[in-house]
Amino acid sequence: MGPHKFMMPVLMLLSCSTSIGAAVDCTTVTDLISVCATFITYGSPDPYPGSPCCEAITNLSLMTRSTANRRSLCWCLMGLITANNPNSTAIATLPGFCGIPLGFTIEPDTDCNSNIF
């Protein structure tokens, strides 16, 4: 099964709700993260996500200028993590592997309401 087949259910799931909190559009987040599908699914390219994926994470970091945006981005990423279990760890590691801070730590148990400022 190719990486694009893996992301289709995620895209369909998150496209149903266009945004959470109206600050960050989850469809946009999903589209950006979809370029990381190979890394999320297989842990490759070996073992780093690669330039297109890190460029997507850079674009996500541009969305984190306010607390509301960071919380919305967190909720979108948590939706992806939930939808991609057991590959959730790969999604959570993307900012660190790419060296791109999002202004918050994303982990499978992150509370976007109380841990984002």
DSSP file (Angstrom, degrees, kcal/mol; ACC not computed):
  #  RESIDUE AA STRUCTURE BP1 BP2  ACC     N-H-->O    O-->H-N    N-H-->O    O-->H-N    TCO  KAPPA ALPHA  PHI   PSI    X-CA   Y-CA   Z-CA
    1    1 A M              0   0    0      0, 0.0     5,-0.0     0, 0.0     0, 0.0   0.000 360.0 360.0 360.0 127.0    0.0    0.0    0.0
    2    2 A G    >>  -     0   0    0      1,-0.1     4,-1.1     4,-0.0     3,-0.5  -0.265 360.0-108.3 -76.2 163.4    1.5    3.3   -1.1
    3    3 A P  H 3> S+     0   0    0      0, 0.0     4,-1.5     0, 0.0     5,-0.1   0.797 116.5  59.1 -63.8 -29.0    1.8    6.4    1.2
    4    4 A H  H 3> S+     0   0    0      1,-0.2     4,-1.3     2,-0.2    31,-0.0   0.863 101.5  53.8 -70.5 -33.5   -0.9    8.2   -0.6
    5    5 A K  H <4 S+     0   0    0     -3,-0.5    -1,-0.2     1,-0.2    -3,-0.0   0.841 106.5  54.6 -65.9 -31.8   -3.5    5.5    0.2
    6    6 A F  H  X S+     0   0    0     -4,-1.1     4,-0.6     1,-0.2    -1,-0.2   0.886 109.6  45.6 -65.9 -40.5   -2.5    5.9    3.8
    7    7 A M  H  X S+     0   0    0     -4,-1.5     4,-3.0     1,-0.2     5,-0.2   0.703  92.8  80.3 -80.6 -19.7   -3.3    9.6    3.8
    8    8 A M  H  X S+     0   0    0     -4,-1.3     4,-2.6     1,-0.2     5,-0.2   0.916  93.2  47.2 -57.7 -46.8   -6.6    9.4    2.0
    9    9 A P  H  > S+     0   0    0      0, 0.0     4,-2.5     0, 0.0    -1,-0.2   0.890 113.6  50.1 -61.7 -35.0   -8.6    8.4    5.1
   10   10 A V  H  X S+     0   0    0     -4,-0.6     4,-2.7     2,-0.2     5,-0.3   0.935 110.6  48.7 -66.3 -45.7   -6.9   11.2    7.0
   11   11 A L  H  X S+     0   0    0     -4,-3.0     4,-1.9     1,-0.2    -1,-0.2   0.914 113.5  46.9 -59.9 -42.9   -7.7   13.7    4.3
   12   12 A M  H  X S+     0   0    0     -4,-2.6     4,-0.7    -5,-0.2    -1,-0.2   0.907 112.7  50.2 -66.4 -40.7  -11.3   12.7    4.2
   13   13 A L  H >< S+     0   0    0     -4,-2.5     3,-0.6    -5,-0.2     4,-0.4   0.940 117.3  37.6 -62.2 -49.0  -11.6   12.7    8.0
   14   14 A L  H >< S+     0   0    0     -4,-2.7     3,-0.6     1,-0.2    -1,-0.2   0.707 105.9  65.4 -82.1 -19.2  -10.2   16.2    8.5
   15   15 A S  H 3< S+     0   0    0     -4,-1.9    -1,-0.2    -5,-0.3    -2,-0.2   0.692  88.2  71.9 -74.4 -15.5  -11.7   17.8    5.4
   16   16 A C  T << S+     0   0    0     -4,-0.7     2,-0.6    -3,-0.6    -1,-0.2   0.858 103.0  42.0 -66.3 -34.3  -15.1   17.2    7.0
   17   17 A S  S <  S-     0   0    0     -3,-0.6    -1,-0.2    -4,-0.4     9,-0.1  -0.945  75.4-163.6-113.6 113.4  -14.3   20.0    9.5
   18   18 A T        -     0   0    0     -2,-0.6     9,-1.0     1,-0.2     8,-0.6   0.790  68.3  -2.1 -71.7 -27.1  -12.7   22.8    7.7
   19   19 A S  E     -A   25   0A   0      6,-0.3     2,-0.5     7,-0.2     6,-0.2  -0.995  54.3-139.5-157.9 160.2  -11.3   24.5   10.8
   20   20 A I  E >> S-A   24   0A   0      4,-1.1     4,-0.7    -2,-0.3     3,-0.7  -0.990  95.9  -5.1-121.0 121.1  -11.2   24.3   14.5
   21   21 A G  T 34 S-     0   0    0     -2,-0.5    51,-0.1     1,-0.2    -1,-0.1   0.522 103.4-102.6  73.8   3.4  -11.5   27.6   16.3
   22   22 A A  T 34 S+     0   0    0      2,-0.2    -1,-0.2     1,-0.1     3,-0.1   0.452 105.2  96.7  61.6   2.7  -11.4   29.3   12.9
   23   23 A A  T <4 S+     0   0    0     -3,-0.7     2,-0.4     1,-0.3    -2,-0.1   0.889  88.9  23.6 -88.0 -41.8   -7.8   30.3   13.4
   24   24 A V  E  < S-A   20   0A   0     -4,-0.7    -4,-1.1    44,-0.2     2,-0.6  -0.991  78.9-128.8-128.1 131.9   -6.1   27.5   11.5
   25   25 A D  E  >  -A   19   0A   0     -2,-0.4     4,-1.9    -6,-0.2     3,-0.3  -0.693  10.9-155.6 -82.5 117.9   -7.7   25.5    8.7
   26   26 A C  H  > S+     0   0    0     -8,-0.6     4,-2.7    -2,-0.6     5,-0.2   0.786  93.2  60.4 -66.3 -27.4   -7.2   21.8    9.4
   27   27 A T  H  > S+     0   0    0     -9,-1.0     4,-2.5     2,-0.2    -1,-0.2   0.914 105.8  47.7 -65.3 -40.6   -7.6   21.0    5.7
   28   28 A T  H  > S+     0   0    0     -3,-0.3     4,-2.5   -10,-0.3    -2,-0.2   0.917 111.8  49.9 -63.7 -43.7   -4.5   23.1    5.0
   29   29 A V  H  X S+     0   0    0     -4,-1.9     4,-2.8     2,-0.2     5,-0.2   0.933 111.8  48.3 -60.6 -45.9   -2.6   21.4    7.9
   30   30 A T  H  X S+     0   0    0     -4,-2.7     4,-1.8     1,-0.2    -2,-0.2   0.906 110.6  51.1 -61.8 -42.8   -3.6   18.0    6.5
   31   31 A D  H  X S+     0   0    0     -4,-2.5     4,-0.5     2,-0.2    -1,-0.2   0.918 112.6  46.4 -60.8 -43.3   -2.5   19.0    3.0
   32   32 A L  H >< S+     0   0    0     -4,-2.5     3,-1.2     1,-0.2    -2,-0.2   0.938 113.8  47.2 -65.1 -46.1    0.8   20.2    4.3
   33   33 A I  H >< S+     0   0    0     -4,-2.8     3,-2.5     1,-0.2    -1,-0.2   0.759  94.6  77.4 -67.8 -24.5    1.4   17.1    6.4
   34   34 A S  H >< S+     0   0    0     -4,-1.8     3,-1.6     1,-0.3    -1,-0.2   0.779  83.4  64.3 -60.3 -25.8    0.4   14.8    3.5
   35   35 A V  T << S+     0   0    0     -3,-1.2    -1,-0.3    -4,-0.5     3,-0.3   0.634  98.3  57.3 -70.2 -10.6    3.9   15.4    1.9
   36   36 A C  T <> S+     0   0    0     -3,-2.5     4,-2.8    -4,-0.2    -1,-0.3   0.253  72.8 112.3 -97.8  10.6    5.3   13.7    5.0
   37   37 A A  H <> S+     0   0    0     -3,-1.6     4,-2.7     1,-0.2     5,-0.3   0.848  73.6  51.8 -57.1 -40.7    3.2   10.5    4.4
   38   38 A T  H  >>S+     0   0    0     -3,-0.3     4,-2.9     2,-0.2     6,-0.9   0.930 113.5  44.3 -64.1 -44.4    6.2    8.3    3.5
   39   39 A F  H  >5S+     0   0    0      4,-0.2     4,-2.1     3,-0.2    -2,-0.2   0.928 115.1  48.6 -64.5 -44.5    8.0    9.3    6.7
   40   40 A I  H  <5S+     0   0    0     -4,-2.8    50,-0.2     1,-0.2    -2,-0.2   0.904 120.4  36.7 -62.8 -41.8    4.8    8.9    8.8
   41   41 A T  H  <5S+     0   0    0     -4,-2.7    -2,-0.2    -5,-0.2    -1,-0.2   0.909 136.4  13.9 -78.6 -43.8    4.0    5.5    7.4
   42   42 A Y  H  <5S-     0   0    0     -4,-2.9    -3,-0.2     2,-0.3    -2,-0.2   0.494  92.9-116.4-116.9  -6.8    7.5    4.0    7.0
   43   43 A G     << +     0   0    0     -4,-2.1    -4,-0.2    -5,-0.5    -3,-0.1   0.774  68.9 157.2  72.1  24.5    9.9    6.1    9.0
   44   44 A S        +     0   0    0     -6,-0.9    -1,-0.3     2,-0.2    -2,-0.3  -0.921  38.3  76.5-134.6 160.4   11.7    7.0    5.8
   45   45 A P  S    S-     0   0    0      0, 0.0     5,-0.1     0, 0.0    -3,-0.0   0.365 122.8 -60.8 -59.0 155.1   13.5    8.6    4.0
   46   46 A D  S    S-     0   0    0      1,-0.4    -2,-0.2    -2,-0.2    -3,-0.1  -0.364 103.5 -44.3 -68.1 109.1   16.2    7.1    6.1
   47   47 A P  S    S+     0   0    0      0, 0.0    -1,-0.4     0, 0.0    -3,-0.1  -0.762 124.8  75.2 -95.9  19.4   15.4    8.1    8.9
   48   48 A Y  S    S-     0   0    0      1,-0.1    46,-0.0    -2,-0.1    50,-0.0  -0.631  76.3-120.3-100.8 156.1   14.6   11.8    8.4
   49   49 A P        -     0   0    0      0, 0.0     4,-0.3     0, 0.0   -10,-0.2   0.753  50.8-131.6 -69.7 -25.7   11.5   13.3    6.8
   50   50 A G     >  -     0   0    0      1,-0.1     4,-2.4     2,-0.1     5,-0.2  -0.099  28.7 -64.6  95.5 165.3   13.2   15.1    3.9
   51   51 A S  H  > S+     0   0    0      1,-0.2     4,-2.6     2,-0.2     5,-0.2   0.889 125.8  50.4 -60.8 -49.1   13.1   18.6    2.4
   52   52 A P  H  > S+     0   0    0      0, 0.0     4,-1.6     0, 0.0    -1,-0.2   0.908 114.1  47.2 -59.4 -38.7    9.5   18.7    1.1
   53   53 A C  H  > S+     0   0    0     -4,-0.3     4,-2.0   -18,-0.2    -2,-0.2   0.934 112.2  48.3 -66.6 -45.8    8.2   17.6    4.5
   54   54 A C  H  X S+     0   0    0     -4,-2.4     4,-2.2     1,-0.2    -1,-0.2   0.841 107.8  55.8 -66.3 -32.0   10.4   20.0    6.4
   55   55 A E  H  X S+     0   0    0     -4,-2.6     4,-2.1     2,-0.2    -1,-0.2   0.884 106.6  51.3 -63.7 -37.2    9.2   22.8    4.1
   56   56 A A  H  X S+     0   0    0     -4,-1.6     4,-2.0    -5,-0.2    -2,-0.2   0.903 108.9  49.8 -64.9 -41.2    5.7   21.9    5.1
   57   57 A I  H  X S+     0   0    0     -4,-2.0     4,-2.2     2,-0.2    -2,-0.2   0.876 107.9  54.4 -66.0 -36.8    6.6   22.1    8.8
   58   58 A T  H  X S+     0   0    0     -4,-2.2     4,-1.2     2,-0.2    -1,-0.2   0.918 107.6  50.1 -60.3 -43.2    8.1   25.5    8.1
   59   59 A N  H  < S+     0   0    0     -4,-2.1     4,-0.4     1,-0.2     3,-0.3   0.879 108.8  52.2 -63.6 -37.4    4.8   26.6    6.6
   60   60 A L  H >< S+     0   0    0     -4,-2.0     3,-1.7     1,-0.2    -1,-0.2   0.900 104.1  57.0 -62.9 -39.5    3.0   25.3    9.7
   61   61 A S  H >< S+     0   0    0     -4,-2.2     3,-1.4     1,-0.3    -1,-0.2   0.806  97.4  62.5 -63.8 -27.4    5.4   27.3   11.9
   62   62 A L  T 3< S+     0   0    0     -4,-1.2     3,-0.4     1,-0.3    -1,-0.3   0.685  97.3  59.6 -69.2 -16.3    4.3   30.4   10.1
   63   63 A M  T <  S+     0   0    0     -3,-1.7     3,-0.4    -4,-0.4    -1,-0.3   0.449  86.6  79.5 -86.9  -1.0    0.7   29.8   11.4
   64   64 A T    <   +     0   0    0     -3,-1.4    -1,-0.2     1,-0.2     6,-0.1  -0.017  50.4 116.5-101.9  31.1    1.8   30.0   15.0
   65   65 A R  S    S+     0   0    0     -3,-0.4     2,-0.3     4,-0.0    -1,-0.2   0.693  76.1  36.6 -75.0 -18.5    2.0   33.7   15.5
   66   66 A S  S  > S-     0   0    0     -3,-0.4     4,-2.5     1,-0.1     5,-0.2  -0.893  82.5-115.0-130.6 162.0   -0.8   33.9   18.1
   67   67 A T  H  > S+     0   0    0     -2,-0.3     4,-2.7    50,-0.2     5,-0.2   0.908 117.5  53.3 -60.0 -42.6   -2.0   31.7   21.0
   68   68 A A  H  > S+     0   0    0      1,-0.2     4,-2.4     2,-0.2    -1,-0.2   0.909 110.6  46.8 -60.7 -42.3   -5.3   31.1   19.2
   69   69 A N  H  > S+     0   0    0      2,-0.2     4,-2.9     1,-0.2     5,-0.2   0.906 111.3  50.8 -66.8 -41.3   -3.4   29.9   16.1
   70   70 A R  H  X S+     0   0    0     -4,-2.5     4,-2.5     2,-0.2    -2,-0.2   0.918 112.2  47.6 -62.5 -42.1   -1.1   27.7   18.1
   71   71 A R  H  X S+     0   0    0     -4,-2.7     4,-2.5     2,-0.2    -2,-0.2   0.928 113.0  47.9 -64.3 -44.2   -4.0   26.1   19.8
   72   72 A S  H  X S+     0   0    0     -4,-2.4     4,-2.3     2,-0.2    -2,-0.2   0.922 112.7  48.3 -62.8 -43.6   -5.9   25.5   16.5
   73   73 A L  H  X S+     0   0    0     -4,-2.9     4,-2.7     1,-0.2     5,-0.2   0.906 110.3  52.9 -62.0 -41.3   -2.8   24.1   14.9
   74   74 A C  H  X S+     0   0    0     -4,-2.5     4,-2.8    -5,-0.2    -2,-0.2   0.930 108.8  49.1 -58.6 -47.1   -2.3   21.8   18.0
   75   75 A W  H  X S+     0   0    0     -4,-2.5     4,-1.9     2,-0.2    -2,-0.2   0.898 111.6  49.4 -62.0 -40.6   -5.9   20.6   17.6
   76   76 A C  H  X S+     0   0    0     -4,-2.3     4,-1.9     2,-0.2    -2,-0.2   0.939 113.2  46.1 -63.2 -46.3   -5.4   19.9   13.9
   77   77 A L  H  X S+     0   0    0     -4,-2.7     4,-2.6     1,-0.2    -2,-0.2   0.878 110.0  53.8 -65.3 -37.6   -2.2   18.0   14.6
   78   78 A M  H  X S+     0   0    0     -4,-2.8     4,-2.6     2,-0.2    -1,-0.2   0.871 106.3  53.7 -64.8 -35.3   -3.8   16.0   17.5
   79   79 A G  H  X S+     0   0    0     -4,-1.9     4,-2.3     2,-0.2    -2,-0.2   0.906 110.2  46.9 -62.6 -41.4   -6.6   15.0   15.0
   80   80 A L  H  X S+     0   0    0     -4,-1.9     4,-1.8     2,-0.2    -2,-0.2   0.905 111.5  51.1 -65.4 -41.3   -3.9   13.7   12.7
   81   81 A I  H  < S+     0   0    0     -4,-2.6     4,-0.3     2,-0.2    -2,-0.2   0.925 111.9  46.9 -62.4 -44.5   -2.2   11.9   15.5
   82   82 A T  H >< S+     0   0    0     -4,-2.6     3,-1.0     1,-0.2    -1,-0.2   0.916 114.0  47.6 -62.5 -43.6   -5.4   10.3   16.6
   83   83 A A  H 3< S+     0   0    0     -4,-2.3    -1,-0.2     1,-0.2    -2,-0.2   0.761 114.3  47.5 -69.8 -25.0   -6.3    9.3   13.0
   84   84 A N  T >< S+     0   0    0     -4,-1.8     3,-3.2    -5,-0.1    -1,-0.2   0.218  83.8 168.0-105.8  14.5   -2.8    7.9   12.4
   85   85 A N  T <   +     0   0    0     -3,-1.0    -3,-0.0     1,-0.3    -4,-0.0  -0.503  65.7  32.8 -60.1 129.5   -2.3    5.8   15.5
   86   86 A P  T >  S+     0   0    0      0, 0.0     3,-0.5     0, 0.0    -1,-0.3  -0.935 122.5  52.0 -94.4   7.6    0.1    3.7   15.7
   87   87 A N  T X> S+     0   0    0     -3,-3.2     4,-1.1     1,-0.2     3,-0.7   0.221  76.3 110.3 -89.1  15.9    2.2    6.1   13.5
   88   88 A S  H 3>  +     0   0    0      1,-0.2     4,-2.2     2,-0.2    -1,-0.2   0.822  67.4  62.4 -62.9 -32.3    1.4    9.0   15.8
   89   89 A T  H <> S+     0   0    0     -3,-0.5     4,-1.6     1,-0.2    -1,-0.2   0.881  99.1  55.8 -61.6 -37.3    5.0    9.2   17.1
   90   90 A A  H <> S+     0   0    0     -3,-0.7     4,-0.7   -50,-0.2    -1,-0.2   0.905 108.1  47.5 -62.4 -41.6    6.2   10.0   13.6
   91   91 A I  H >< S+     0   0    0     -4,-1.1     3,-1.0     1,-0.2    -1,-0.2   0.928 110.6  52.2 -64.6 -44.2    3.9   13.0   13.4
   92   92 A A  H 3< S+     0   0    0     -4,-2.2     4,-0.4     1,-0.2    14,-0.3   0.790 109.0  51.1 -63.0 -28.2    4.9   14.2   16.8
   93   93 A T  H 3X S+     0   0    0     -4,-1.6     4,-2.8     1,-0.2     5,-0.3   0.602  83.4  92.0 -86.6 -11.1    8.6   14.1   15.9
   94   94 A L  H <X S+     0   0    0     -3,-1.0     4,-2.3    -4,-0.7     6,-0.2   0.905  85.0  47.9 -54.5 -50.3    8.4   16.0   12.6
   95   95 A P  H  >>S+     0   0    0      0, 0.0     5,-2.3     0, 0.0     4,-1.0   0.914 115.3  46.6 -59.0 -40.7    9.1   19.5   14.1
   96   96 A G  H  45S+     0   0    0     -4,-0.4     3,-0.4     2,-0.2    -2,-0.2   0.926 112.1  48.7 -66.4 -45.5   12.1   18.2   16.0
   97   97 A F  H  <5S+     0   0    0     -4,-2.8    -1,-0.2     1,-0.2    -3,-0.2   0.880 116.8  43.4 -61.1 -37.2   13.6   16.3   13.1
   98   98 A C  H  <5S-     0   0    0     -4,-2.3    -1,-0.2    -5,-0.3    -2,-0.2   0.613 106.9-126.6 -84.7 -11.9   13.2   19.3   10.9
   99   99 A G  T  <5 +     0   0    0     -4,-1.0    -3,-0.2    -3,-0.4    -2,-0.1   0.820  65.9 133.9  70.4  30.5   14.5   21.7   13.5
  100  100 A I      < -     0   0    0     -5,-2.3    -1,-0.2    -6,-0.2     2,-0.2  -0.930  47.5-146.5-117.4 107.0   11.4   23.9   13.2
  101  101 A P        -     0   0    0      0, 0.0     4,-0.1     0, 0.0    -5,-0.0  -0.497  10.7-167.6 -73.2 140.2    9.8   25.0   16.5
  102  102 A L        -     0   0    0      2,-0.5     3,-0.1    -2,-0.2   -29,-0.1   0.443  49.7-105.9-101.6  -3.4    6.0   25.3   16.5
  103  103 A G  S    S+     0   0    0      1,-0.2    14,-0.3    14,-0.0     2,-0.3   0.491  98.0  52.6  89.9   3.5    5.9   27.1   19.8
  104  104 A F  S    S-     0   0    0     12,-0.1     2,-0.5    13,-0.1    -2,-0.5  -0.972  85.8-107.9-160.1 160.7    4.6   24.1   21.6
  105  105 A T        -     0   0    0     -2,-0.3     2,-0.6    10,-0.2   -13,-0.0  -0.836  28.1-151.6 -96.6 129.1    5.5   20.4   22.0
  106  106 A I        +     0   0    0     -2,-0.5    -2,-0.0   -14,-0.3   -32,-0.0  -0.901  28.1 153.8-104.6 122.9    3.2   18.0   20.2
  107  107 A E    >   -     0   0    0     -2,-0.6     3,-2.1   -14,-0.0   -26,-0.1  -0.916  59.2 -96.9-138.5 162.4    2.9   14.5   21.8
  108  108 A P  T 3  S+     0   0    0      0, 0.0   -19,-0.0     0, 0.0    -2,-0.0   0.739 125.3  39.8 -56.4 -22.5    0.1   11.9   21.6
  109  109 A D  T 3  S+     0   0    0      2,-0.1     2,-0.1     0, 0.0    -3,-0.0   0.159  81.4 142.1-113.5  19.7   -1.3   13.2   25.0
  110  110 A T    <   -     0   0    0     -3,-2.1     2,-0.8     1,-0.1     3,-0.1  -0.373  45.5-141.9 -62.7 134.5   -0.8   17.0   24.5
  111  111 A D     >  -     0   0    0      1,-0.1     4,-2.2    -2,-0.1     3,-0.3  -0.871  13.1-168.5 -97.8 104.5   -3.6   19.0   26.0
  112  112 A C  T  4 S+     0   0    0     -2,-0.8     4,-0.3     1,-0.2    -1,-0.1   0.715  80.9  56.6 -69.2 -20.5   -4.1   21.9   23.5
  113  113 A N  T  4 S+     0   0    0      1,-0.1    -1,-0.2     2,-0.1   -42,-0.1   0.877 121.1  20.8 -78.7 -38.2   -6.3   23.8   25.8
  114  114 A S  T  4 S+     0   0    0     -3,-0.3    -2,-0.2     1,-0.1    -1,-0.1   0.650 120.2  53.8-109.3 -16.2   -4.0   24.1   28.8
  115  115 A N  S  < S+     0   0    0     -4,-2.2     2,-0.5   -44,-0.0   -10,-0.2   0.422  91.0  81.4-100.7   2.0   -0.5   23.6   27.5
  116  116 A I              0   0    0     -4,-0.3   -12,-0.1    -5,-0.2   -45,-0.1  -0.932 360.0 360.0-114.4 125.6   -0.5   26.2   24.7
  117  117 A F              0   0    0     -2,-0.5   -50,-0.2   -14,-0.3    -1,-0.1   0.357 360.0 360.0-126.4 360.0    0.2   29.9   25.5
